[in-house]
Amino acid sequence: MTERTIQIRIDDRVRLMSAVLSVTSWPEIEQARTRHRAHVHARNTTKYLLPYIKHPAVHTLQALLDQNTPLEAVFSYALSLSFPELTLAEPPAWVPRHWHEQLADFHYETALDDWWADEDDAWQRALEEMLRTVADTDVYTFFQPFVGQINEQFVLTPNICYPTDSEVGARLDSELVCIMPPRIAWGDNEPWPFDDDVGHLFRGALSEYGRLLMVAYLRQKTSEVAPLTGTPLPVSDGFRATHPTWSDQFTSLFVAGAVAIFLEQRVSPKEARAYMLMENKVHGMSILPGVVSVLKRYLSEHADGRYRELSDYLPNFAKHLRVAKRVTSL
């Protein structure tokens, strides 16, 4: 069987939406969250587009941000549009009327194609850095024991514009896309080159792919999951407050645990330990070593034929996690 790998590409629809985002309040929102220096292309894009800050496409995106519309929805919409026509037969109900026309006008009026051509060296460098690090990595085989056959193509898109501090995942008909910024540095230091921190690339990509895959898997297994929701998972009150449903809690635990296992297997145990320490420090996920232990147990018993798929194991997950939590805390 031929290995399936991640497709890495620059996408002008992502670049267009990122450019519009650069002249909304989003850059200030990021800085309020964590002070950092955006990529020079992102900063220069904002300067280049300042004359168009009152364009209708910008106003529409700003209104959506003010309504707390997730960036996942915004970029999923962008990736659903044709390019360069920017049309879509049946836009989602939440999309404001005529936004695609506004975006098309913004693209034309700002001469973004010329701007991207002027900035092409920076974009090509980002693409090459990604290609050097993850292009030949098979993550399909890694996820298959958890979610079964994966029909979608994994796509990784470098983004040196906005957002600069977080990945964005998007599910399309035939693709799972992760839009990835370079790792931010502290204070006024420039972001890291993509190939200087392979762990960052895998942490971001695997987190988004894992989340998209597990959300879809749990929806497919609604009848198997429903009886489990009455058994609380052994998570902290703080974690439960930010992840109120059983499915949200399980998905977040799974994603963090899967990323840690992948880093341990494909990068280094040291990288996996650093990731788990950071998850505990930033997100209070002290339970993560226990999650890793339980997921490894499932993988072992799945390989031995005890469990056909993850849904067969889920009734034992909470119980095994409680035990693992006690053991790993000793």
Secondary structure, DSSP 4 states (H G I P E B T S, - for coil): -PPP--EE---HHHHHHHHHHTTSSHHHHHHHHS--PPPHHHHHHHHHHGGGTT-HHHHHHHHHHHTT--HHHHHHHHHHS-TTT---SS--TTSPTTHHHHHHHHHHHTTHHHHHHHTHHHHHHHHHHHHHHHTT---HHHHHHHH----SEEEEEE-SSS--SS-EEEE-SSEEEEEEPPPP-STTPPPPPGGG-HHHHHHHHHHHHHHHHHHHHHHHTHHHHGGGGGS--S--HHHHHHS-SHHHHHHHHHHHHHHHHHHHHHT-HHHHHHHHHHHHHHH--TTHHHHHHHHHHHHHHHHTTS-SSHHHHHHHHHHHHHHHHHHHT-
